[in-house]
Each structure stands twice: as structure tokens, then as C-alpha cells.
Amino acid sequence: MKKIFIITFLLALNISANAVVKIKDLANVEGIRENQIFGYGLVVGLNGTGDKDQTKFTTQSLANMLERMGITVNKNDVKVKNIAAVMVTAKLPPFARAGQTIDVTISSVGDAKSLEGGTLLLTPLSAPNGQIYATAQGPISVGGLSASAGGANVTKNHPTAGRIPNGATVEKEIVFAMDSGAFNLFFNKYSLSDVISAKTAINTFMGAEIASVSSPSNITVKVPGELSGSFYDFLNSVLSIEIEPETFAKVILDERTGTIVMGSEVRISTVAVAHGNLTITVTNNIEISQPDAFSMGQTAVTQQPAVEMAEDTAKLMIVPEGVTVSDLVKALNAIGVTPRDLISILQAIKAAGALHAQLEVI
């Protein structure tokens, strides 16, 4: 029997079901966020693993680049295998300054076999508004490899994608001015309980009603006048306040790996579970009949099909109402189920209306 991977947030360690976390782990400050930037570039120096001749935009890009450098060449005459067209992506952190370096990811867009050993040529990285905010260049680090010989091919990980640590330099800053009089906190997941808990904790911490709920996922915090000169110190103090987030009754099922994750709030009503497997095996035995010597007969091939059926003895178990996650796990393990069977049982319990939790299959 396969090992059943079940992860529960209610561990048998006498730990509180609700962990205490900081507000900064649940919410973001309006305006303080990363920005996506990207660009199209060329990788050179590949050992014959670049784009093939049918990738026309690669040779066109090379011809255009050479022309800008004062070298005139017909793109139809360009036949090289050591270059590859790539897309370069990066995340521009908030308050990034000119001259700061950031990591970039390189991904092939043609039919190159590998980017191993390649060097990215100077590539401008722009935002969706078309403005250039950084430039990237440098040798690529690839976490995979590809080798072929005699028609056999071996590939490990993804050799057509790589990274350049600190490979891009910020050229233009994103101007953002924080309002020293107030700021908004947006929670990453909708939970009115978390919003109210955070508002109460902030007001208690400051001893004044400075936080108010603007929407079910938003808190507006007013900065006291005497602290406007130390705005960022005050902001850090607010974000470091700890609360107990709301836990959700949710079950996550991953059918690919047999992993099941259950929240501590999962409850089930009284239900009877019977589980048994029906196995049908069909075999086809081939028999060959040889004629006697000098009998002028022919060899005959006959097939003898056989069907076998075996059914495991089903075990019926009563699961009482209001059991916890650990009790549910023990009950399901007691009837000897495999990971895939366990997923089917949970889906059936949910369909019967006895599982009081949101069921999500990923």
C-alpha cells in the first residue's frame, strides 16, 4: 500500500490552531508593490544548440543588430546555430533606485535546444507603458542540460531557461510619493474577521482610533500628527503588529501526488463509510500447435482468453459527528485506503453533505 501523505494544520503538538502572524504577512500597503518588466533579446555563444534556420525572427534580429553596428548583411544569408532569441523578464522592486541590480530570467522563444554557455546581449527591459526601466546583459546560468548522440537524447530539468543573478541594472526609477498623513492596507485574502482584528489591534497598540475599515478588505490608517516626521518608523510599527488570522474549513486534494491538506476547522457530520476494490484481470494466452513431421500440415495459433475477478472485502465504519481532522484521518486510515481512494472517499463524503468544508482539487 502506498504511503498516504496527509498534512494537517492541527498538529499533535498541543499547538494553537491559530498561529499569530504579523500584519505585513497578511496585507500590503497601497502603492508599495513590485512591477513586472520584460524585453526581447539575443543569446550568443551557444555551442550549436541555438535556433535553427526555420526560426526566421532570430536571423532577422541578428541582421538588424549588425546593421545598427554598421555591418550590412542579408538576412537570407545568415545561417548560424549559436544564437537564440529569448524573452527576458524581471521584477522591479518598490522604491528601486537607479544603479541597483536585480535578477532576470531568460526563456527561449525559438527552437533552441539549450542556452547553456550562452551570453545575453544588452537588452532593454520595459513596462507595459513602453518606458524602459532597466537593461540586462551577462552570462546565463542554466540549471539543466541536454545531450544527444546517435538519435538518443537525454534532457535534465529545463535547459532552455535560465537566470542571470543581478543581471539587470535599474536605469529609471518609478516615482511614488507616500502620503505622510494616511495610508491604506489591502489584505491579500478576503477575510472580514482579519480586517476587523487588524483594525482593533492597531487602535489598541496606539491607544487611539486611528484605523478604520474602508471596505471588507481594506483598512485606512491615519498617521498621528506628532509622528508624521517619522512616517516610515510608524509604518513599520503598524506592519509588525501581530494578530491571529482566521482559519478556513478547507480541504485541498492533489490527485497527481496523493497529497491531502486539511484545515483545522474541518468538521464532518455522522456518516458511514464502506470501501472496497473490485479488480478485473483479462489475460490472453496464446497456444501454438505444430503439425507432425511430414504430415503436410500447417502451424496453427490459437488464443485462450481468461477473465478473473477479485473483490476486496469492504469495511464499514461509522464516523461520528463533529470529529476533528486527526479523528477523520484515523478513521480513514483504519479502513486501509490508498491515497487515490482516500481522495475519492472525501469527495463522496462532500457529495453526501457530511463534509463541512470547501473541497478544492488541484
Secondary structure per residue as TSV (DSSP state, phi and psi in degrees):
chain	resnum	aa	ss	phi	psi
A	1	M	-	360.0	136.3
A	2	K	-	-68.3	153.3
A	3	K	-	-73.5	135.1
A	4	I	-	-93.2	119.4
A	5	F	E	-93.3	108.4
A	6	I	E	-126.9	121.4
A	7	I	E	-111.2	126.0
A	8	T	E	-123.3	145.5
A	9	F	S	-81.0	-7.8
A	10	L	S	-104.2	88.7
A	11	L	-	-82.4	157.6
A	12	A	T	-85.2	51.1
A	13	L	T	-125.8	16.4
A	14	N	T	56.6	37.3
A	15	I	-	-96.5	143.5
A	16	S	-	-60.2	141.9
A	17	A	S	-64.8	-32.5
A	18	N	S	-102.6	112.2
A	19	A	-	-77.3	149.7
A	20	V	-	-90.4	123.8
A	21	V	E	-129.8	162.3
A	22	K	E	-83.0	154.4
A	23	I	G	-60.8	-33.7
A	24	K	G	-62.5	-21.8
A	25	D	G	-85.1	-10.2
A	26	L	T	-112.0	-21.9
A	27	A	E	-138.3	159.8
A	28	N	E	-118.6	149.1
A	29	V	E	-82.1	131.9
A	30	E	T	-55.9	127.3
A	31	G	T	94.9	-23.6
A	32	I	-	-93.1	98.2
A	33	R	-	-156.2	165.1
A	34	E	-	-79.5	156.6
A	35	N	E	-125.8	135.5
A	36	Q	E	-83.8	132.9
A	37	I	E	-131.1	153.4
A	38	F	E	-154.3	167.7
A	39	G	E	-163.9	164.1
A	40	Y	E	-107.2	131.4
A	41	G	E	-145.8	-177.8
A	42	L	E	-122.0	138.4
A	43	V	E	-107.4	127.9
A	44	V	E	-117.9	169.0
A	45	G	-	86.8	13.3
A	46	L	-	-76.8	148.9
A	47	N	S	-91.2	67.1
A	48	G	S	71.8	14.0
A	49	T	-	-108.6	15.9
A	50	G	S	-82.2	-167.3
A	51	D	-	-65.6	147.6
A	52	K	-	-86.2	178.3
A	53	D	T	-63.9	-30.7
A	54	Q	T	-72.3	-11.1
A	55	T	-	-84.4	88.7
A	56	K	H	-68.4	-34.7
A	57	F	H	-68.9	-22.3
A	58	T	H	-70.0	-48.0
A	59	T	H	-67.4	-33.3
A	60	Q	H	-64.3	-42.2
A	61	S	H	-64.6	-41.0
A	62	L	H	-64.1	-42.9
A	63	A	H	-63.7	-40.7
A	64	N	H	-64.7	-40.0
A	65	M	H	-65.9	-43.6
A	66	L	H	-64.5	-35.1
A	67	E	H	-66.4	-37.7
A	68	R	H	-66.3	-24.0
A	69	M	T	-90.5	6.8
A	70	G	T	89.3	13.3
A	71	I	-	-111.3	115.2
A	72	T	-	-90.1	126.7
A	73	V	-	-146.6	144.4
A	74	N	-	-83.3	127.1
A	75	K	G	-63.0	-25.6
A	76	N	G	-71.4	-18.2
A	77	D	G	-93.5	-5.1
A	78	V	-	-85.1	115.7
A	79	K	-	-136.6	89.6
A	80	V	-	-128.4	154.9
A	81	K	S	-123.4	9.2
A	82	N	S	-109.4	20.4
A	83	I	E	-129.4	156.7
A	84	A	E	-147.3	139.2
A	85	A	E	-82.3	136.0
A	86	V	E	-138.4	159.3
A	87	M	E	-105.7	134.5
A	88	V	E	-111.4	124.2
A	89	T	E	-124.7	151.1
A	90	A	E	-158.3	163.6
A	91	K	E	-113.9	120.8
A	92	L	E	-87.2	112.3
A	93	P	-	-69.0	158.9
A	94	P	T	-65.3	144.8
A	95	F	T	61.0	29.0
A	96	A	-	-68.3	138.5
A	97	R	-	-105.2	153.4
A	98	A	T	-59.6	133.2
A	99	G	T	97.3	-14.8
A	100	Q	-	-72.3	144.0
A	101	T	E	-104.4	146.5
A	102	I	E	-135.0	160.6
A	103	D	E	-79.6	150.4
A	104	V	E	-130.9	152.6
A	105	T	E	-112.7	133.7
A	106	I	E	-111.7	129.6
A	107	S	E	-135.0	130.8
A	108	S	E	-69.8	141.0
A	109	V	-	-114.4	-3.1
A	110	G	S	-105.4	-146.0
A	111	D	-	-113.5	32.6
A	112	A	-	-64.5	145.3
A	113	K	S	-82.0	-35.1
A	114	S	-	-160.1	147.6
A	115	L	-	-103.5	9.6
A	116	E	T	-61.9	131.6
A	117	G	T	81.5	1.9
A	118	G	-	-84.9	162.3
A	119	T	E	-125.9	129.1
A	120	L	E	-80.0	128.4
A	121	L	E	-79.2	161.1
A	122	L	E	-50.7	119.2
A	123	T	E	-127.3	121.0
A	124	P	E	-74.5	139.4
A	125	L	E	-113.6	124.7
A	126	S	E	-122.1	162.4
A	127	A	-	-91.7	172.7
A	128	P	T	-58.1	-21.8
A	129	N	T	-79.6	-0.3
A	130	G	S	89.4	-8.4
A	131	Q	-	-81.5	140.0
A	132	I	E	-85.5	126.6
A	133	Y	E	-115.4	-14.6
A	134	A	E	-158.5	163.4
A	135	T	E	-129.7	141.3
A	136	A	E	-122.1	145.5
A	137	Q	E	-169.7	148.9
A	138	G	E	142.0	173.0
A	139	P	E	-70.8	144.2
A	140	I	-	-95.4	137.8
A	141	S	E	-101.5	115.7
A	142	V	E	-108.9	129.1
A	143	G	S	-92.2	25.8
A	144	G	-	-148.1	175.6
A	145	L	E	-149.1	157.0
A	146	S	E	-141.9	132.4
A	147	A	E	-140.0	143.1
A	148	S	E	-144.2	148.2
A	149	A	E	-164.4	132.5
A	150	G	T	60.7	31.4
A	151	G	T	88.4	-10.0
A	152	A	E	-93.0	144.2
A	153	N	E	-135.9	134.4
A	154	V	E	-124.7	126.7
A	155	T	E	-128.6	133.5
A	156	K	E	-122.2	129.4
A	157	N	S	58.6	-138.7
A	158	H	-	-127.3	91.8
A	159	P	T	-73.4	-8.5
A	160	T	T	-95.5	12.5
A	161	A	E	-141.3	144.0
A	162	G	E	-156.5	-174.7
A	163	R	E	-135.0	157.6
A	164	I	E	-125.6	101.2
A	165	P	E	-61.4	129.8
A	166	N	E	53.6	36.5
A	167	G	E	-86.4	-7.6
A	168	A	E	-122.3	143.8
A	169	T	E	-112.0	127.9
A	170	V	E	-69.2	126.4
A	171	E	-	-106.5	-25.2
A	172	K	S	-138.6	136.6
A	173	E	-	-91.6	146.6
A	174	I	-	-89.4	114.1
A	175	V	-	-77.1	124.5
A	176	F	-	-146.8	121.9
A	177	A	-	-107.1	121.0
A	178	M	-	-77.9	139.8
A	179	D	-	-79.5	114.5
A	180	S	T	-73.2	-4.7
A	181	G	T	-92.9	-26.0
A	182	A	E	-166.4	160.7
A	183	F	E	-149.5	159.5
A	184	N	E	-110.8	140.7
A	185	L	E	-111.0	123.3
A	186	F	E	-109.4	124.1
A	187	F	E	-82.7	140.2
A	188	N	S	-68.3	-31.4
A	189	K	S	-127.1	137.9
A	190	Y	-	-65.6	120.2
A	191	S	-	-160.3	103.3
A	192	L	H	-63.4	-31.3
A	193	S	H	-63.8	-41.7
A	194	D	H	-65.7	-39.3
A	195	V	H	-62.7	-46.8
A	196	I	H	-67.4	-39.6
A	197	S	H	-62.5	-41.6
A	198	A	H	-66.1	-41.9
A	199	K	H	-60.7	-46.0
A	200	T	H	-63.2	-41.2
A	201	A	H	-65.4	-39.5
A	202	I	H	-66.2	-45.3
A	203	N	H	-65.4	-37.6
A	204	T	H	-66.8	-40.8
A	205	F	H	-63.3	-39.7
A	206	M	H	-89.8	-15.4
A	207	G	T	70.0	24.0
A	208	A	S	-154.9	156.8
A	209	E	-	-84.2	79.7
A	210	I	-	-103.8	-14.2
A	211	A	E	-110.6	138.3
A	212	S	E	-140.7	151.8
A	213	V	E	-85.3	115.9
A	214	S	E	-88.5	-30.4
A	215	S	E	-157.3	171.2
A	216	P	T	-60.3	-10.0
A	217	S	T	-131.6	17.2
A	218	N	E	-139.4	137.1
A	219	I	E	-122.9	133.6
A	220	T	E	-103.9	126.4
A	221	V	E	-115.9	121.9
A	222	K	E	-88.5	135.6
A	223	V	-	-88.0	123.6
A	224	P	-	-57.6	143.6
A	225	G	G	-56.8	-37.4
A	226	E	G	-72.0	-12.7
A	227	L	G	-107.4	4.7
A	228	S	G	-64.2	-25.7
A	229	G	G	-77.2	-17.9
A	230	S	G	-121.9	55.3
A	231	F	H	-59.5	-47.2
A	232	Y	H	-71.5	-30.1
A	233	D	H	-65.2	-42.2
A	234	F	H	-65.3	-42.3
A	235	L	H	-60.2	-42.8
A	236	N	H	-65.7	-36.5
A	237	S	H	-65.4	-40.5
A	238	V	H	-66.6	-43.4
A	239	L	H	-68.9	-20.1
A	240	S	T	-89.9	-2.9
A	241	I	-	-67.1	137.7
A	242	E	E	-101.5	141.1
A	243	I	E	-137.4	167.1
A	244	E	-	-98.8	109.4
A	245	P	-	-70.1	155.3
A	246	E	-	-70.8	138.5
A	247	T	-	-100.1	147.6
A	248	F	-	-111.8	144.6
A	249	A	-	-80.6	97.5
A	250	K	E	-145.4	141.6
A	251	V	E	-124.5	125.3
A	252	I	E	-107.7	126.6
A	253	L	E	-116.7	127.6
A	254	D	E	-114.0	101.0
A	255	E	T	-69.8	-22.6
A	256	R	T	-70.2	-39.0
A	257	T	T	-110.5	-9.3
A	258	G	T	76.5	20.6
A	259	T	E	-88.8	135.7
A	260	I	E	-127.9	125.1
A	261	V	E	-118.4	125.7
A	262	M	E	-122.2	138.0
A	263	G	-	-77.1	159.6
A	264	S	T	-71.2	-15.2
A	265	E	T	-90.1	3.6
A	266	V	-	-68.4	129.4
A	267	R	E	-132.9	153.3
A	268	I	E	-131.3	150.9
A	269	S	-	-84.2	172.9
A	270	T	S	-60.3	127.1
A	271	V	E	-150.6	146.7
A	272	A	E	-104.6	131.1
A	273	V	E	-119.3	121.8
A	274	A	E	-117.4	135.6
A	275	H	E	-138.6	130.5
A	276	G	-	-155.7	150.6
A	277	N	-	-108.5	136.2
A	278	L	E	-108.5	119.4
A	279	T	E	-115.4	125.2
A	280	I	E	-117.5	123.6
A	281	T	E	-116.8	125.1
A	282	V	E	-114.1	122.5
A	283	T	E	-121.7	153.4
A	284	N	E	-131.2	100.9
A	285	N	E	-87.3	130.5
A	286	I	E	-103.3	126.1
A	287	E	E	-116.3	137.6
A	288	I	E	-113.9	126.9
A	289	S	E	-107.8	120.7
A	290	Q	-	-98.2	135.2
A	291	P	-	-73.9	161.1
A	292	D	-	-68.3	157.6
A	293	A	T	-62.1	136.3
A	294	F	T	60.5	23.8
A	295	S	S	-94.2	-2.1
A	296	M	-	62.4	18.1
A	297	G	-	-85.3	175.0
A	298	Q	-	-121.4	150.6
A	299	T	-	-67.8	132.3
A	300	A	E	-117.3	138.6
A	301	V	E	-112.8	122.9
A	302	T	E	-120.9	149.2
A	303	Q	E	-112.7	135.4
A	304	Q	E	-119.7	89.1
A	305	P	E	-72.0	148.3
A	306	A	E	-141.8	138.5
A	307	V	E	-122.3	127.8
A	308	E	E	-123.0	142.3
A	309	M	E	-131.7	133.4
A	310	A	E	-137.2	132.2
A	311	E	E	-123.8	128.6
A	312	D	-	-71.5	152.2
A	313	T	-	-73.4	122.0
A	314	A	-	-77.4	142.4
A	315	K	E	-110.1	129.9
A	316	L	E	-101.0	126.5
A	317	M	E	-132.0	135.6
A	318	I	E	-94.8	123.0
A	319	V	E	-103.3	114.8
A	320	P	-	-69.7	164.4
A	321	E	T	-72.3	144.1
A	322	G	T	76.5	20.3
A	323	V	-	-70.7	156.6
A	324	T	-	-87.1	179.6
A	325	V	H	-61.7	-45.0
A	326	S	H	-63.5	-37.8
A	327	D	H	-65.9	-40.6
A	328	L	H	-63.4	-41.5
A	329	V	H	-63.6	-43.7
A	330	K	H	-63.1	-40.5
A	331	A	H	-65.4	-41.9
A	332	L	H	-71.9	-35.6
A	333	N	H	-68.2	-28.8
A	334	A	H	-65.6	-26.2
A	335	I	T	-93.2	9.3
A	336	G	T	64.8	59.0
A	337	V	-	-102.4	154.9
A	338	T	-	-87.8	168.4
A	339	P	H	-56.4	-44.8
A	340	R	H	-68.4	-36.0
A	341	D	H	-66.8	-38.3
A	342	L	H	-63.0	-38.8
A	343	I	H	-63.4	-42.9
A	344	S	H	-63.8	-38.7
A	345	I	H	-64.9	-44.0
A	346	L	H	-62.7	-39.0
A	347	Q	H	-65.7	-37.1
A	348	A	H	-69.2	-39.9
A	349	I	H	-62.8	-39.5
A	350	K	H	-64.9	-42.6
A	351	A	H	-64.1	-29.6
A	352	A	T	-79.0	-6.0
A	353	G	T	80.8	14.5
A	354	A	-	-97.6	-15.4
A	355	L	E	-96.8	112.2
A	356	H	E	-95.0	73.1
A	357	A	S	-164.8	158.6
A	358	Q	E	-78.9	128.5
A	359	L	E	-105.2	122.4
A	360	E	E	-127.6	126.1
A	361	V	E	-103.9	126.0
A	362	I	-	-115.1	360.0
